[in-house]
Amino acid sequence: MTAVDDIDQLNEQCHLASGEFLKGNPEPVKKLWSHREDVSLANPLWTSRAWDKVTKTIEHASSSAR
C-alpha cells in the first residue's frame, strides 16, 4: 500500500465517521483520535485536554449535532 492509498483510506474513514457523528454516533470519530493522555481538542466551541475529557467533548458535540 502506498502513502497515497493510506491517505485515501484515512479520508474515507473520516468521511464515514463524520456522517455517523452527525447522526449522533460519536464512536467512529473517537476511533480516529489519539487515546493518549496528552491529546488535545480545540475548536471555537470547546477545548479539552486528556483523553477522558476529549471523549466527553466529542460525545457532547455529537449529541448536539442531531
C-alpha positions as a Markdown table, in Angstrom:
| # | Residue | x | y | z |
|---|---|---|---|---|
| 1 | Met | 0.0 | 0.0 | 0.0 |
| 2 | Thr | 1.4 | 3.4 | -0.9 |
| 3 | Ala | 1.2 | 6.6 | 1.1 |
| 4 | Val | -1.4 | 7.9 | -1.3 |
| 5 | Asp | -3.5 | 4.8 | -0.6 |
| 6 | Asp | -3.1 | 5.3 | 3.1 |
| 7 | Ile | -4.3 | 8.9 | 2.8 |
| 8 | Asp | -7.2 | 7.9 | 0.6 |
| 9 | Gln | -8.2 | 5.3 | 3.2 |
| 10 | Leu | -8.0 | 7.8 | 6.0 |
| 11 | Asn | -10.0 | 10.3 | 4.0 |
| 12 | Glu | -12.7 | 7.7 | 3.5 |
| 13 | Gln | -12.7 | 6.8 | 7.2 |
| 14 | Cys | -13.1 | 10.5 | 8.1 |
| 15 | His | -15.9 | 10.9 | 5.7 |
| 16 | Leu | -17.8 | 7.9 | 7.0 |
| 17 | Ala | -17.1 | 8.9 | 10.7 |
| 18 | Ser | -18.4 | 12.4 | 10.0 |
| 19 | Gly | -21.6 | 11.1 | 8.7 |
| 20 | Glu | -22.1 | 8.9 | 11.8 |
| 21 | Phe | -21.1 | 11.8 | 14.0 |
| 22 | Leu | -23.9 | 14.0 | 12.6 |
| 23 | Lys | -26.4 | 11.1 | 13.2 |
| 24 | Gly | -25.4 | 11.2 | 16.9 |
| 25 | Asn | -22.9 | 8.3 | 16.8 |
| 26 | Pro | -19.5 | 9.6 | 18.1 |
| 27 | Glu | -17.8 | 6.2 | 18.1 |
| 28 | Pro | -16.2 | 6.2 | 14.6 |
| 29 | Val | -14.8 | 9.7 | 15.2 |
| 30 | Lys | -13.4 | 8.7 | 18.6 |
| 31 | Lys | -11.6 | 5.8 | 16.9 |
| 32 | Leu | -9.7 | 8.3 | 14.7 |
| 33 | Trp | -8.4 | 10.3 | 17.7 |
| 34 | Ser | -5.3 | 9.5 | 19.7 |
| 35 | His | -6.3 | 8.0 | 23.1 |
| 36 | Arg | -3.1 | 9.2 | 24.8 |
| 37 | Glu | -3.4 | 11.4 | 27.9 |
| 38 | Asp | -1.6 | 14.3 | 26.0 |
| 39 | Val | -4.3 | 14.5 | 23.3 |
| 40 | Ser | -6.0 | 17.9 | 22.9 |
| 41 | Leu | -9.2 | 19.1 | 21.2 |
| 42 | Ala | -9.7 | 22.7 | 20.4 |
| 43 | Asn | -12.3 | 24.4 | 18.2 |
| 44 | Pro | -14.3 | 27.6 | 18.6 |
| 45 | Leu | -16.9 | 26.0 | 20.9 |
| 46 | Trp | -14.9 | 23.5 | 23.1 |
| 47 | Thr | -11.3 | 23.0 | 24.3 |
| 48 | Ser | -10.3 | 19.8 | 26.1 |
| 49 | Arg | -7.1 | 18.1 | 27.1 |
| 50 | Ala | -6.6 | 14.4 | 28.1 |
| 51 | Trp | -8.5 | 11.5 | 26.6 |
| 52 | Asp | -11.2 | 11.3 | 29.2 |
| 53 | Lys | -12.2 | 14.9 | 28.7 |
| 54 | Val | -11.8 | 14.8 | 24.9 |
| 55 | Thr | -14.0 | 11.8 | 24.6 |
| 56 | Lys | -16.7 | 13.5 | 26.7 |
| 57 | Thr | -16.5 | 16.6 | 24.5 |
| 58 | Ile | -16.8 | 14.5 | 21.3 |
| 59 | Glu | -19.8 | 12.7 | 22.7 |
| 60 | His | -21.4 | 16.0 | 23.8 |
| 61 | Ala | -20.8 | 17.6 | 20.4 |
| 62 | Ser | -22.2 | 14.6 | 18.6 |
| 63 | Ser | -25.4 | 14.6 | 20.7 |
| 64 | Ser | -25.8 | 18.3 | 19.9 |
| 65 | Ala | -25.4 | 17.7 | 16.2 |
| 66 | Arg | -28.6 | 15.8 | 15.9 |
